[in-house]
Amino acid sequence: MTLTIYFGCDEWDGPLSLFDMMDVRDRKVLSCMDNYHVRLIAPALMTDEEIMKFQSSLREVMLFIKYSKDKNALKELLNRNRERFQCVERRAVDVINVITGTGLKYDESEVAVDVCKAILDMRLESEQIGEERGKQIGEKNGERIGEFKKTRESAERFYKMGIAVEKVAEGIGYDVSTVKEWLNLPVS
């Protein structure tokens, strides 16, 4: 017997028999052919109870794949099966990473991986990256605000020195109406 394991997280949409693959409708032709059926194992088509019957790490791989597109369902799965996912074979984690693109990290010397901890570590790393990115954006915005404030102060000083608004605007690179607003002058 030949089994086909489909590791995709989407439902299988391919043919499940030789006849399904062919565009032959003539009953005479079909009667001369054997119809080979695909015996398919696909996580999206299986219930959790069916997947739990596997006796190897294929069980955790299939469960992870099945729920990998829905982060809330995946989180619930990991919480419900914490013991199982705290000790997953490294090779199984490699399969999960390749198929789902999750990017779980682990120490190469480990034989088994705590998937729950690896996901938590990824979340913490993402939060740190987000915080750093937010800090960088904040610093850039602060620099821009500082530059803007200096430009506005320069416009006010030049105007107080008796330089025409049009020349001040030209010198600092802003339009005349903006400079007039800064100086509380009527904008025409």
N, C-alpha and C positions, 0 to 999 in steps of 0.2 A: 504494500500500500504506500502511496506517495502522499505526503502532507505538504501543503504550502502554508508557510507562516508569513502573514502580511504584517509588517511592523509599523504601518502607517497609523496615525491617530484618527484619520478620517475613515468613514465607512468604505468598504470595498465596493467599487462600482464596475469591476471587470466581469467578464463571463465566468460562469461556474461549471461549464461543460464544453466539450468539443463542439457540440451542435450549436451552442450559444455563440461560439467564435466564428462560425461559418454562416454564410449567407445562402444556404441551400434550403429550399422549401419542398423540393420534389421528394415525395414519400418513397418512391422507388430507389432513389439514390441513398436516402437516409437509411433505408432498410438493409443496405449492403454495408453499412458502416457501424463500427462500435462507437458508442458515445462515452467518452472518458470524462468522468466527473472530477472536478477539483475539490479535494478535501481541504478546506480552508480553516486556518486558525487566524482570526483577526480580532484584536482587542475591542474595537468599537462594536463588533457584532456579538460579543460575549457578555454574559452577566458576570458580576463579580464572583458569584458562587462557582461558575464554570472555571474562571481563571484561578480561583483558589484551589482547584483540584490539582494544579501543577505541583510537582514535588521538587522543583529546582528553582533557581533564581529567575527562571523564565516567568514565574508567577509575579515577582515584583516588577520585572521589566514590562510585562503586559499591562499590569495595573497602572504603572506610571505613565505608559504611553496612552492608555485609554483616557486618563484624566489630564494629560499634559496641556491641553488647550484651554482648560478652565481652571484658573489659579485657585478659586475658592473651593472647587470640588477636589483639586489636588491637595490643598491644605487639609481638607476634611479627611481625605483618604489617608494621608500621612499621620494625622492625629489618631484615626481609628486603628491604624496598623503600625503604630510607632515601633513596637518590638521588631516587627519584620524588617522595617526600613532602617533600623539602627545598625544592621549588620548585613549589608548587601555585598556580594562578591564584587571585587574590583572590576572584573571583566564585564559583569552585568551593568555596572555603572558606566563603563565605556560604551556599551550598547545604548543605554539610555541617552548618554550625551550625543552620540552620533545621530540617533534617530530623532530626538526631540530638540536638539540644539541647546539644551539646558546649560551646559557648561559647568557642571558640578566639578569642583576642585577637590583633590585629595592628595595625600602624601603617597608617592610612588612605592614606598616601602610597605604600605598597608595591604593586607590580604583582603580585608573587608572594609567597607566604607559606611559611615553613619550618614545616610542620605539626608535625614532630618537636619543634622548639624551642618552639612554642606549647603543646604538651602538657606538655613539661617545665616551662615557665613556670607553667602552671596547677597542676601538682603542687607546685612550690615555693611558690606563693601559698597553696595549700590547707594546706600544712605550716605556713606562717607564721601563717595564720588559726587553725589548730589549736593551735599553740604559744601564741598570744596568748589564745585561749579558755581553755586549760589554766592559764595564768598568772592570768587573772581568777578562775577557779574556785578556784585555790589561795589567792589573796589573800582571797577571800570566806570560804573555809573557815578560813583563819588568823584572820580577824577574829572569826568565830564561836567558834573555840577560845579566843581571847583573852577574849571576852565571857563565855564559859562559865567560864573559869578565874577571872575577877574575881568572878563571881556566887558561885562556890563559896568563894572566899576571904572574901567578905563574910559568907556564912552562918557560916563558922567564927569570924569575929571577933564577930559578933552573939551566937553561942552562948557564946563565952568571956566576953562581957559579962554573961551571966546571963539572956539573953532565951530564953524557952521555945522549943523546937524548932518547935512548932506556929505560933507567931508569926513565927519566922524564915522558915519555909516560906511562910507567907501573904505576908510582906513581899517576898520575892524571886520569888514566882510559881511555885514548884515544889511538888510534893506532899511530904507529911511523910516518907513512906518513902524518897524520893530523898535528902532532906536528911539523914535518919538514916544512910543509907549513906555519904554524904560524911563525916559526923562519926564514923564507925565505931561507931555506937550500934546496939543490937539493934532490928531491924525486926519489929514484931508484926503 
